[in-house]
Amino acid sequence: MIAIADKFGFEYPMPKEVKKVDNEALQLEWDYLMLEKPGSKFKHLTIEDAEEMFLDIFNNLAMVARTKKNIGNLDNLKKAVDSFDMQYKGE
């Protein structure tokens, strides 16, 4: 994992805030995709679309981190997520 963190420029081990959000996302994915819980807002994607979306989000977040030197800054993270929402949800 250290080699991956070095290659893609993220902190390892991950901050506890990142792990918390990652675990929450994993739980949502499990509930809505694996257990088919009603009310899912997830879209099923092709591998290619998922990769493209992931890299877009990653690059946006990496830009925020490089610009502000602090990916832990929740205001900057919120701006990146809002930017993603507008780009992919058409808001």
C-alpha positions as CSV (number, residue, x, y, z in Angstrom):
1,M,0.0,0.0,0.0
2,I,2.9,2.4,0.6
3,A,4.0,2.0,-3.0
4,I,0.5,2.8,-4.2
5,A,0.3,5.8,-1.8
6,D,3.6,7.1,-3.1
7,K,2.6,6.6,-6.8
8,F,-0.8,8.4,-6.4
9,G,0.3,10.9,-3.8
10,F,-2.0,10.1,-0.9
11,E,-1.2,9.7,2.8
12,Y,-0.7,6.3,4.2
13,P,-1.8,5.1,6.6
14,M,-5.0,7.0,5.9
15,P,-6.2,9.6,8.4
16,K,-9.0,8.3,10.7
17,E,-11.5,10.6,9.0
18,V,-10.8,9.0,5.6
19,K,-11.2,5.5,7.0
20,K,-14.5,6.5,8.7
21,V,-16.0,7.8,5.4
22,D,-14.6,4.8,3.5
23,N,-16.3,2.4,5.9
24,E,-19.6,4.3,5.7
25,A,-19.4,4.2,1.9
26,L,-18.7,0.5,2.0
27,Q,-21.7,-0.1,4.3
28,L,-23.9,1.8,1.9
29,E,-22.6,-0.2,-1.0
30,W,-23.2,-3.4,0.8
31,D,-26.8,-2.5,1.9
32,Y,-27.9,-1.1,-1.5
33,L,-26.0,-3.2,-4.0
34,M,-25.5,-6.6,-2.3
35,L,-28.7,-6.7,-0.1
36,E,-30.7,-4.7,-2.7
37,K,-32.2,-2.5,0.0
38,P,-35.0,-0.3,-1.4
39,G,-34.4,3.3,-2.1
40,S,-31.0,2.9,-3.7
41,K,-29.6,5.9,-5.6
42,F,-26.6,3.9,-6.9
43,K,-26.2,3.5,-10.7
44,H,-24.7,0.3,-12.0
45,L,-21.6,1.3,-14.1
46,T,-19.5,-0.5,-16.6
47,I,-15.9,-1.1,-15.6
48,E,-14.7,1.6,-18.0
49,D,-17.3,4.2,-16.7
50,A,-16.4,3.4,-13.1
51,E,-12.7,3.8,-13.7
52,E,-13.2,7.1,-15.5
53,M,-15.4,8.4,-12.7
54,F,-13.0,7.3,-10.0
55,L,-10.0,8.9,-11.7
56,D,-12.0,12.2,-12.2
57,I,-12.9,12.3,-8.5
58,F,-9.4,11.3,-7.5
59,N,-7.8,13.9,-9.6
60,N,-10.2,16.6,-8.3
61,L,-9.4,15.7,-4.7
62,A,-5.7,15.5,-5.4
63,M,-5.8,18.9,-6.9
64,V,-7.5,20.2,-3.8
65,A,-4.9,18.5,-1.7
66,R,-2.0,19.9,-3.7
67,T,-3.5,23.4,-3.7
68,K,-4.4,23.6,0.0
69,K,-1.7,21.2,1.2
70,N,-4.3,19.6,3.5
71,I,-6.7,17.0,2.2
72,G,-8.1,16.8,5.8
73,N,-9.6,20.3,5.4
74,L,-13.3,19.4,5.3
75,D,-14.3,22.6,3.5
76,N,-12.0,21.8,0.6
77,L,-13.2,18.3,0.5
78,K,-16.8,19.4,0.5
79,K,-16.1,21.7,-2.5
80,A,-14.6,18.8,-4.4
81,V,-17.6,16.6,-3.6
82,D,-20.0,19.4,-4.6
83,S,-18.0,19.8,-7.9
84,F,-18.4,16.0,-8.5
85,D,-22.2,16.2,-7.8
86,M,-22.7,18.9,-10.3
87,Q,-20.6,17.1,-12.9
88,Y,-22.1,13.6,-12.6
89,K,-25.6,14.3,-11.3
90,G,-26.3,17.2,-13.6
91,E,-27.1,19.7,-10.8
